[in-house]
Amino acid sequence: MMETTLDWPRVGLLPVVRAAQAALTQGRGFSLVRLGDGEGAMLSHDAPHMGEEIALCLRIWFGDQADGDDRRAMARGLERAMREANVLAIPRRAQLQISMRYHEVFANLGRVLGVRRPLVGDAALHFYLQWSGALGALVRDARRLVLIGCRDVAGQFAAHFDVPVVQWLLRGEAQFPGAVDERHWPTGYARMMARIEGLGPGDLVLVGAGVLGKAYVAGAARRGAVAIDMGSVFDGWAGIISREGRIGTGAEFSIAHLAHGGPVDEAMRERLGAYLAGTNIADGMI
């Protein structure tokens, strides 16, 4: 039977963390790019059956619809980030029951990647990096921490880690825009891509910027930085519940939790263990 993209073997958290740590130590670029339902819609933005789906995603991200040229430009940035990724985090098989947009991720993987196969992990790797406290170890190893997103959490990181912290703010999605008024696409995007040119080896770059954030991750890695797509975990750090049932305001989503190195009590360990049941992602780190 021919292997499909659904059958690709997936690594757990530990190989991802070790690869990122090695890249930081050696001054090499590294990128972790996550693909969810929104990315699935963008990858199939020109397919007739996806018209309503891509329009919905664009409204969520930007509050209005982008024209065809905009969609093509966004998709090119996403696809380049996928091709250059060291780790590509993709949805679980069970998520195919949630939305047709998840199907489009798997429908496009082979087309975009060709013969190249990066390390493949679970799309919720950003949660596991946070919950396990593994991200805290990466922060401590960095020459500098650069935060790209719509939540100003630099002060919290500076309070808990002895690492220089830089915050580059952008406008967030329509329902939770944050403090920046400038439109993310195309103005904020162009400005951020220019800023990224100043990154370099030893920088740890955490990105929470939706579908456009994948291009930021890839751009940072090309400059020699270690870049990780943390997505909506930024909202958790800021105490904003943007993903019902997934993003909360408990200790497991705090920056103090990262600094302490993982679950702080047995109740939290049990709660997170239940979420991870049936996956290989924890690798004993939670």
Phi, psi and omega per residue, in radians:
M1 nan 2.352 -3.121
M2 -1.240 2.343 3.114
E3 -1.221 2.376 3.060
T4 -1.863 2.951 3.130
T5 -1.093 -0.432 3.078
L6 -1.152 -0.433 -3.054
D7 -1.635 -0.037 -3.117
W8 -0.993 2.296 3.106
P9 -1.151 2.535 -3.062
R10 -2.058 2.446 3.084
V11 -1.500 2.779 3.037
G12 -1.533 -2.903 -3.041
L13 -1.235 -0.681 -2.995
L14 -1.062 -0.814 3.104
P15 -1.065 -0.577 3.123
V16 -1.171 -0.819 -3.131
V17 -1.111 -0.751 -3.134
R18 -1.114 -0.701 3.125
A19 -1.140 -0.700 3.125
A20 -1.181 -0.718 3.122
Q21 -1.105 -0.728 3.126
A22 -1.100 -0.716 3.127
A23 -1.124 -0.708 3.090
L24 -1.074 -0.815 -3.094
T25 -1.114 -0.684 -3.055
Q26 -1.612 -0.019 3.111
G27 1.228 0.565 3.137
R28 -1.817 2.656 3.035
G29 -1.232 2.578 -3.136
F30 -2.678 2.410 3.114
S31 -2.389 2.392 2.991
L32 -2.014 2.022 -3.096
V33 -2.016 2.234 -3.126
R34 -1.844 2.455 3.137
L35 -2.075 2.158 3.074
G36 -2.105 -2.802 -3.087
D37 -1.170 -0.597 3.110
G38 -1.126 -0.702 3.091
E39 -1.153 -0.612 3.071
G40 -1.042 -0.759 3.107
A41 -1.105 -0.742 -3.121
M42 -1.145 -0.672 3.138
L43 -1.121 -0.476 3.128
S44 -1.965 0.543 -3.001
H45 -1.067 -0.448 -3.094
D46 -1.731 0.103 3.109
A47 -1.417 2.291 -3.084
P48 -0.951 -0.651 -3.084
H49 -1.291 -0.119 -3.093
M50 -1.856 0.157 -3.080
G51 -0.960 -0.901 -3.114
E52 -1.206 -0.605 -3.112
E53 -1.172 -0.783 -3.133
I54 -1.214 -0.610 3.093
A55 -1.097 -0.698 3.099
L56 -1.088 -0.820 -3.131
C57 -1.092 -0.716 3.137
L58 -1.121 -0.653 3.085
R59 -1.134 -0.705 3.123
I60 -1.117 -0.787 -3.075
W61 -1.282 -0.813 -2.923
F62 -2.102 -0.106 3.114
G63 1.407 -0.169 3.074
D64 -2.649 3.002 -3.084
Q65 -1.575 2.465 3.010
A66 -1.604 2.652 -3.127
D67 -1.384 3.114 -3.049
G68 -1.024 -0.696 3.135
D69 -1.113 -0.687 3.107
D70 -1.074 -0.795 -3.126
R71 -1.069 -0.734 3.139
R72 -1.117 -0.712 3.128
A73 -1.142 -0.759 3.106
M74 -1.083 -0.753 -3.118
A75 -1.123 -0.652 3.112
R76 -1.098 -0.726 3.103
G77 -1.116 -0.720 3.119
L78 -1.111 -0.805 -3.094
E79 -1.151 -0.672 3.088
R80 -1.105 -0.720 3.111
A81 -1.078 -0.678 3.107
M82 -1.129 -0.765 -3.112
R83 -1.164 -0.529 -3.082
E84 -1.633 -0.111 -3.019
A85 -1.133 2.417 2.948
N86 -1.360 -0.653 3.064
V87 -2.248 2.240 3.087
L88 -2.015 2.042 -3.074
A89 -1.757 2.125 -2.977
I90 -2.138 2.829 -3.071
P91 -1.128 2.867 3.034
R92 -1.464 2.741 3.108
R93 -0.994 -0.671 -3.100
A94 -1.087 -0.448 -3.109
Q95 -1.258 -0.229 3.080
L96 -1.095 -0.388 3.132
Q97 -1.378 -0.209 -3.036
I98 -1.514 -0.778 -3.039
S99 -2.736 2.543 3.070
M100 -1.124 -0.335 -3.140
R101 -1.121 -0.561 3.073
Y102 -1.149 -0.636 3.094
H103 -1.012 -0.635 -3.070
E104 -1.202 -0.462 3.042
V105 -1.032 -0.913 -3.090
F106 -1.222 -0.546 3.131
A107 -1.162 -0.418 -3.044
N108 -1.865 -0.213 -3.057
L109 -0.992 -0.879 -3.111
G110 -1.085 -0.731 3.136
R111 -1.072 -0.780 -3.059
V112 -1.289 -0.763 -3.009
L113 -1.467 -0.452 -3.060
G114 1.138 -2.285 -3.097
V115 -1.504 -0.165 -3.088
R116 -1.304 2.430 3.089
R117 -2.289 1.790 3.049
P118 -1.291 3.062 2.912
L119 -1.048 2.403 -3.112
V120 -2.054 2.291 3.115
G121 -2.367 -3.003 -3.108
D122 -1.439 2.472 -3.112
A123 -1.072 -0.319 3.116
A124 -1.607 0.379 3.101
L125 -0.984 -0.538 3.141
H126 -1.108 -0.650 3.071
F127 -1.129 -0.752 -3.078
Y128 -1.195 -0.644 3.057
L129 -1.056 -0.678 3.117
Q130 -1.272 -0.930 -3.009
W131 -1.114 -0.681 -3.091
S132 -1.297 -0.328 -3.036
G133 1.462 -0.014 -3.099
A134 -1.069 -0.567 3.127
L135 -1.086 -0.587 3.126
G136 -1.037 -0.669 3.116
A137 -1.128 -0.673 3.106
L138 -1.147 -0.702 3.121
V139 -1.060 -0.768 -3.113
R140 -1.136 -0.496 -3.118
D141 -1.449 -0.172 -3.005
A142 -1.409 2.629 2.985
R143 -1.248 -0.630 -3.129
R144 -2.727 2.527 3.071
L145 -1.837 2.192 3.114
V146 -2.052 2.180 -3.101
L147 -1.901 2.139 3.125
I148 -2.079 1.977 -3.137
G149 3.029 -2.930 -3.068
C150 -1.799 0.064 -3.139
R151 -1.974 2.211 -3.139
D152 -1.497 1.668 -3.110
V153 -2.100 0.245 -3.102
A154 -1.045 -0.715 -3.119
G155 -1.078 -0.664 3.121
Q156 -1.151 -0.744 3.111
F157 -1.126 -0.746 -3.128
A158 -1.094 -0.544 -3.128
A159 -1.272 -0.418 -3.031
H160 -1.951 -0.251 -3.088
F161 -2.301 2.439 3.133
D162 -1.566 1.106 -3.099
V163 -2.426 2.407 3.037
P164 -1.030 2.367 -3.072
V165 -2.158 2.302 3.075
V166 -2.129 2.376 3.133
Q167 -2.044 2.160 3.040
W168 -2.005 1.921 -3.023
L169 -1.604 2.569 3.064
L170 -2.363 2.883 3.022
R171 -1.282 2.401 3.138
G172 -1.531 -3.010 3.139
E173 -1.143 2.868 -2.900
A174 -0.980 -0.705 -3.073
Q175 -1.347 -0.445 -3.104
F176 -2.322 1.191 -2.942
P177 -1.284 -0.457 -3.074
G178 1.441 -2.797 -2.969
A179 -1.575 -0.172 -3.059
V180 -1.624 2.239 3.128
D181 -1.532 -0.515 -3.092
E182 -1.002 2.361 3.134
R183 -1.080 2.388 3.136
H184 -1.148 -0.812 3.113
W185 -1.982 2.276 -0.024
P186 -1.677 -0.180 -2.955
T187 -1.142 -0.944 -3.121
G188 -1.094 -0.627 3.126
Y189 -1.077 -0.861 -3.135
A190 -1.072 -0.725 -3.136
R191 -1.125 -0.719 -3.122
M192 -1.212 -0.702 3.131
M193 -1.091 -0.602 3.085
A194 -1.211 -0.703 3.129
R195 -1.091 -0.671 -3.077
I196 -1.076 -0.424 3.126
E197 -1.056 -0.361 -3.138
G198 -1.518 0.005 3.117
L199 -1.348 2.886 -3.136
G200 -2.801 -3.118 -3.138
P201 -0.961 2.453 -3.134
G202 1.592 -0.242 3.061
D203 -1.361 2.335 2.965
L204 -1.816 2.101 -3.054
V205 -1.993 2.067 3.087
L206 -1.845 2.245 -2.999
V207 -2.141 2.308 2.997
G208 -2.371 1.452 -2.981
A209 -2.518 0.580 3.045
G210 1.101 -2.650 -3.069
V211 -1.120 -0.564 3.122
L212 -1.247 -0.411 3.138
G213 -1.108 -0.399 3.130
K214 -1.128 -0.649 3.096
A215 -1.190 -0.599 3.098
Y216 -1.148 -0.738 3.110
V217 -1.030 -0.838 -3.116
A218 -1.137 -0.726 3.140
G219 -1.104 -0.702 3.110
A220 -1.118 -0.742 3.138
A221 -1.120 -0.627 3.109
R222 -1.114 -0.438 3.108
R223 -1.538 0.040 3.101
G224 1.710 0.062 3.129
A225 -1.490 2.833 2.971
V226 -1.702 2.029 -3.001
A227 -2.132 2.298 -3.055
I228 -2.242 2.256 3.110
D229 -1.421 1.742 -3.099
M230 -1.648 -0.162 3.016
G231 0.891 -2.312 -3.016
S232 -1.299 -0.038 3.015
V233 -1.049 -0.513 3.040
F234 -0.971 -0.687 3.121
D235 -1.129 -0.718 3.085
G236 -1.051 -0.739 3.114
W237 -1.071 -0.582 -3.110
A238 -1.573 0.015 3.131
G239 1.313 0.455 -3.137
I240 -1.890 2.145 -3.116
I241 -1.555 1.539 -3.082
S242 -1.694 -0.257 -3.133
R243 -2.270 1.683 -3.086
E244 -1.018 2.317 3.112
G245 1.479 -0.184 -3.129
R246 -2.161 -0.707 3.139
I247 -1.814 2.110 3.104
G248 -2.153 -3.024 -3.139
T249 -2.038 0.348 3.131
G250 -1.351 3.116 -3.082
A251 -1.045 -0.528 -3.089
E252 -1.164 -0.246 3.109
F253 -1.895 0.295 -3.136
S254 -1.698 2.707 3.067
I255 -1.261 -0.520 3.030
A256 -1.050 -0.651 3.091
H257 -1.024 -0.726 3.096
L258 -1.077 -0.772 -3.096
A259 -1.142 -0.520 -3.130
H260 -1.434 -0.223 3.004
G261 1.572 0.415 3.020
G262 2.318 -2.912 -3.096
P263 -0.917 2.377 -3.026
V264 -1.704 -0.218 3.092
D265 -2.703 2.971 -3.055
E266 -1.176 -0.594 3.129
A267 -1.098 -0.734 3.105
M268 -1.151 -0.737 3.127
R269 -1.015 -0.739 -3.141
E270 -1.158 -0.722 -3.125
R271 -1.120 -0.783 -3.124
L272 -1.259 -0.614 3.094
G273 -1.080 -0.649 3.102
A274 -1.140 -0.666 3.126
Y275 -1.141 -0.613 -3.061
L276 -1.527 -0.071 -3.070
A277 -0.957 2.337 3.097
G278 1.509 0.040 3.086
T279 -2.028 2.862 3.070
N280 -1.759 0.181 -2.870
I281 -1.254 -0.510 -2.990
A282 -1.265 -0.590 3.136
D283 0.914 0.545 3.139
G284 1.318 0.133 -3.056
M285 -1.536 -0.167 3.081
I286 -2.024 nan nan
